[in-house]
Amino acid sequence: MSGTTAIDVYQDRCEQLFLAGGNAAVRRAAQEGLDELGPQPDLYCWLALGHAVEDDDDHDDRAEEAFRAGLALDAGHLGLLAGYAELCLRADAFEYPGRAARAAVLSRRLKELAPESAEAGQLAAAERWARRGYWEDIRMRAVVGALQGRDTEAQARVLAEDLRQRDGDDVDGASTRGAGTVDRAATVRATTLEALSGPWNAPVRLLGRYRTAAWAVSLILCFATNTTLRRTGAVDHFSLWGCLWLIPVLIVDRRFAAVRKEAEARHVAHLEAVLTERS
């Protein structure tokens, strides 16, 4: 586009990579832009976010450095204020008292500048999350686990469909469907087909497709095994032997999770290459 500037190109690259989950790629793109264009508040914001989302002490330190560098250039940058405030909200008040205390100052500054902005709304949501209770945290973890389980079942069903297509008329099927595109779903399908096809992976595919039922049966077998062991006098109390029934389902969950992680890495790498070539 005629009105597109170099900073716009780098911001677009960072945004697309961030949405794709490519945190390291975001950091590379932002740093490349800073090296080429010099200090830019927007690029410092992306660099900071690329570190902050890792949720690691070392990355948090690097994120704080980038947030401060950006705010030194533009003290009223809404994205920097909101992102830095969220980082401070997440900080442990015992280990990082100074960082945790800065959350209130940054939040107040943002609300003074733009109380109705999207950044202020995002920060308000982060503040509510930071104040969540113990039971609410448990419920959220349960929701995340349920969503991951649905992803596994959906991925297994798509795999079964792709295997049928490959064995039928569509020989190459899903393995080539994403070859010339940066579509995440196509990449996940191709990666899953490559990793989990073959007769030796048939039990993995079956348990993945019927994950909910497999978990239910495993739990019933665990309870029945422990009950039998106690009644026969083999054990006096609860025994971990019954929990062995859970191992196959746990292995399947980890297998599908690993495939998804590999697919996401491939997708981000492909997207990063395409965006770099376009720029």
C-alpha positions in Angstrom: 0.0 0.0 0.0 1.2 3.5 -0.9 0.7 4.9 2.6 2.4 2.1 4.4 5.6 3.0 6.3 8.5 0.9 7.5 7.2 1.1 11.1 3.7 -0.1 9.9 5.3 -3.1 8.2 7.1 -4.1 11.4 4.0 -3.6 13.5 1.9 -5.7 11.2 4.6 -8.5 11.3 4.7 -8.3 15.1 0.9 -8.4 15.4 0.4 -11.4 13.1 3.1 -13.3 14.8 1.8 -12.4 18.2 -1.7 -13.6 17.3 -0.2 -16.9 16.0 1.6 -17.4 19.3 5.1 -16.9 18.0 6.5 -15.1 21.0 10.2 -15.5 20.0 9.3 -14.5 16.4 7.7 -11.3 17.7 10.8 -10.5 19.6 13.0 -11.1 16.6 10.7 -8.9 14.4 10.6 -6.1 17.0 14.3 -6.1 17.5 15.0 -6.2 13.8 12.8 -3.1 13.5 14.6 -1.3 16.3 18.0 -2.1 14.8 16.8 -0.8 11.4 14.7 2.2 12.4 16.1 3.1 15.8 14.2 3.6 19.0 10.4 3.4 18.5 7.8 3.2 21.3 5.6 0.9 19.3 8.3 -1.6 18.6 9.5 -1.5 22.2 5.9 -2.3 23.2 5.9 -5.4 20.9 9.3 -6.4 22.2 8.1 -6.1 25.8 4.9 -8.1 25.0 7.0 -10.8 23.3 8.9 -11.3 26.6 6.0 -10.7 29.0 3.8 -13.5 27.6 6.5 -16.1 28.3 5.6 -15.7 32.1 9.2 -16.4 33.1 11.3 -14.4 35.6 14.1 -13.7 33.1 11.7 -12.7 30.4 9.8 -10.5 32.8 13.0 -8.6 33.5 13.6 -8.1 29.8 10.0 -7.1 29.3 10.4 -4.4 32.0 13.5 -3.1 30.4 11.6 -2.8 27.1 8.6 -1.2 28.7 10.8 1.4 30.4 12.7 2.1 27.2 9.5 2.7 25.4 8.0 4.9 28.0 11.2 7.0 28.1 10.4 7.9 24.5 6.6 8.3 24.9 5.4 8.5 28.5 1.8 8.6 27.4 1.9 5.5 25.1 -1.3 3.6 26.1 -0.1 0.2 25.0 3.1 0.5 27.0 1.3 1.7 30.1 -1.3 -1.1 29.9 1.2 -3.8 29.2 3.6 -2.6 31.9 0.8 -2.4 34.4 -0.3 -6.0 33.6 3.3 -7.2 34.1 3.4 -5.5 37.4 0.0 -6.9 38.5 1.4 -10.4 37.8 4.6 -9.8 39.9 5.0 -11.4 43.3 4.8 -8.7 45.9 7.4 -10.5 48.1 10.0 -11.1 45.5 9.4 -8.0 43.4 7.8 -5.4 45.7 8.9 -2.4 43.6 7.5 -3.9 40.4 4.2 -4.9 42.1 3.8 -1.4 43.6 4.2 0.2 40.2 0.9 -1.4 39.0 -1.2 1.1 40.8 0.8 4.1 39.5 0.7 2.9 35.9 -3.0 2.0 36.1 -3.8 5.5 37.5 -1.8 7.2 34.7 -3.5 5.2 32.0 -7.0 5.9 33.4 -6.2 9.6 33.6 -5.0 9.7 30.0 -7.7 7.5 28.3 -10.3 6.2 30.7 -12.6 4.9 27.9 -9.8 3.4 25.8 -9.5 -0.3 24.8 -6.2 -0.4 26.8 -8.0 0.8 29.9 -10.7 -1.8 29.5 -8.0 -4.5 29.0 -6.2 -3.4 32.2 -9.5 -3.4 34.2 -10.0 -7.0 33.1 -6.5 -7.8 34.2 -7.1 -6.2 37.6 -10.2 -8.2 38.1 -8.2 -11.3 37.2 -5.5 -10.4 39.6 -8.1 -10.2 42.4 -9.6 -13.6 41.7 -10.2 -15.9 44.5 -8.8 -19.4 45.1 -12.0 -21.2 43.9 -12.3 -19.0 40.9 -8.8 -19.9 39.9 -9.6 -23.6 40.3 -12.7 -23.2 38.1 -10.6 -21.4 35.4 -8.1 -24.2 35.4 -10.9 -26.7 35.0 -12.2 -24.8 32.0 -8.8 -24.7 30.4 -8.5 -28.4 30.9 -11.9 -29.1 29.4 -11.1 -26.9 26.3 -7.8 -28.8 25.8 -9.7 -32.1 26.0 -12.1 -30.9 23.3 -9.2 -29.9 21.1 -7.7 -33.4 21.4 -11.0 -35.0 20.4 -11.5 -32.6 17.5 -8.0 -33.2 16.4 -8.4 -37.0 16.5 -11.7 -36.8 14.5 -10.0 -34.6 11.8 -7.1 -37.1 11.7 -9.5 -40.0 11.1 -11.1 -38.0 8.2 -7.7 -37.2 6.7 -6.6 -40.8 6.9 -9.8 -42.0 5.1 -9.2 -39.4 2.4 -5.6 -40.5 2.0 -6.6 -44.1 1.7 -9.2 -43.2 -0.8 -9.0 -41.1 -3.9 -7.3 -38.1 -2.2 -3.9 -39.8 -1.8 -1.9 -36.7 -0.7 -4.9 -35.2 1.1 -4.2 -33.2 4.3 -0.4 -33.7 4.0 -0.2 -31.1 1.2 -3.3 -29.0 2.0 -1.3 -26.4 3.8 1.8 -26.4 1.6 1.4 -23.0 0.0 -0.5 -21.1 2.7 0.0 -19.9 6.3 -3.3 -21.3 7.4 -2.9 -22.7 11.0 -5.7 -25.3 10.7 -4.1 -26.8 7.6 -0.7 -26.9 9.3 -2.2 -28.7 12.3 -3.9 -31.2 10.1 -0.8 -31.9 8.1 1.4 -32.2 11.2 -1.1 -34.5 12.9 -1.4 -36.8 9.9 2.4 -37.0 9.6 3.0 -37.7 13.3 0.1 -40.1 14.1 -0.6 -42.1 11.0 0.4 -45.8 10.7 -1.0 -48.9 12.4 1.2 -48.5 15.5 -0.6 -45.3 16.3 -4.1 -46.7 16.0 -4.6 -47.0 19.8 -3.6 -43.4 20.2 -6.0 -42.2 17.5 -8.8 -44.3 19.0 -8.4 -43.0 22.6 -8.0 -39.5 21.3 -11.2 -39.6 19.3 -13.1 -41.0 22.3 -11.2 -39.1 25.0 -14.2 -38.3 27.3 -15.4 -41.9 27.3 -11.8 -43.1 27.8 -11.4 -40.9 30.8 -14.7 -42.1 32.3 -13.8 -45.7 31.8 -10.4 -45.2 33.2 -11.7 -43.5 36.4 -14.3 -46.3 36.8 -11.6 -48.9 36.5 -9.4 -47.0 39.0 -12.2 -47.0 41.5 -13.0 -50.7 40.9 -9.4 -51.7 41.2 -8.8 -49.9 44.4 -12.1 -51.2 45.9 -11.1 -54.8 44.9 -7.6 -54.4 46.4 -9.0 -53.2 49.7 -11.7 -55.9 50.0 -9.2 -58.6 49.2 -6.8 -57.3 51.9 -4.1 -56.6 49.4 -3.9 -53.0 50.6 -5.3 -51.2 53.7 -6.0 -47.8 52.2 -6.1 -46.1 48.8 -3.5 -47.5 46.4 -1.8 -46.0 43.4 -2.0 -49.3 41.6 -5.5 -48.5 40.5 -4.3 -45.2 38.9 -2.3 -47.2 36.4 -5.5 -47.3 34.3 -5.1 -43.5 33.7 -1.6 -43.8 32.1 -2.8 -44.7 28.6 -5.1 -41.7 28.4 -2.5 -39.4 29.9 0.0 -40.6 27.3 -2.5 -39.9 24.5 -3.2 -36.4 25.9 0.6 -35.6 25.9 1.0 -37.1 22.4 -1.7 -34.9 20.9 -0.5 -31.8 22.9 3.0 -32.4 21.5 1.7 -32.6 18.0 -0.2 -29.4 18.4 2.9 -27.7 19.8 4.9 -28.9 16.8 2.2 -27.7 14.4 2.1 -24.3 16.0 5.9 -24.0 15.7 5.7 -25.0 12.0 2.9 -22.5 11.4 4.8 -19.6 13.1 8.0 -20.5 11.2 6.1 -20.5 7.9 4.3 -17.3 8.8 7.5 -15.6 9.8 9.2 -16.5 6.6 6.3 -15.3 4.5 6.1 -11.9 6.3 9.8 -11.4 6.1 9.8 -12.1 2.4 6.9 -9.6 1.9 8.7 -6.9 3.7 
